[in-house]
């Protein structure tokens, strides 16, 4: 009798493990590299700042926000989808930055809010309505800070491109004209979150 009990217990634990693994697999598209201490600490600080920005403001989504760490090399995941309500990192992927913000030999990187600079501009953005442009469906971005308040007039948008790889790599990826540009497959997951949201999602690009 005891032997049967242990057999049934083992079977039960096996199916429970399978169920947990399957559930996790649905929410995590592939195995991500863990964030290093500095990247994680910076992300958590930005999450705190965005929470303060959206608090008691019915215009903005208070559950989900997007974050881009420009200090991370472009060949590595640095576009983070974060559950700011439950403090959980939901997804991450590659994102290209502006040609004007390419890293120079001496490690210097320039950010600009000026027209024709082809640079990425740092700051908080409100993700606006979608439209069909050169790269298909894209989202207008509205800069909320003095460092990026020209984003709409500069036609800075969130869009996809086949030039951006899906998997991480050791080399820098290509550049945009200043827009945050992601892989098509990753974009599909971002797109669903934006379209399902009844309020504007915040995109925070920081360094």
C-alpha positions, 0 to 999 in steps of 0.5 A: 500500500505504501509503495502504491502511495509513493508511486501515485505521489511521484506521478502527481509531482511529475504532472505538476512540474510539467504543468508549471513548465508549460505555463512558464513556456507560454509567457516566455518566448525563449531563454533570456540572458539574465540582467547583470547587477548594474542593468537591473539596478538601473531598470528598477530605478527607471521603473520607480520613476515611471510609476511616479509619472503615471500615478493617479494619471488616467491618461497612462497605463499603470500596469505596463511600461516599456524601457530601453537601456541605451548603455547596453550594447545593441546586439544584446536585449535592452528593450524591456517590457515591465509589469510595473504593477506587480514588479515583474520583467515580462519580456525583452528584445533587441532594439536599434538606435539612431545612426547619429547615436552610434558609439564612436571609437572612444566610446562616446555616444551622442543623444539629441532632440534636434531635427536632422540629427538622426540621434536617439533622444533620451526621456519618457515617451507616450506611445500614441496612435498607429499609422501605416508608413514605410515600415508598415504599422508604426506608432507615433511617439510623443516626448514628455521631457525637454530632452525629447519634446521634438519627437513628434515633429522629428517623426520619431516612431516605434516601428519594426524592421527586418534589419533587426535580428531576433536573437542576441549576438556579440556585434552591434546591430544596424541603425535607424534614423533616430527611432526605436526599431525592433525585430518583426517577431518581437514587434508583434508582442509589443503591438498586441500590448499597445493595441489592447491598452485603453490608455497610453503606454510609457516608453522610457529611453535612458542611459 
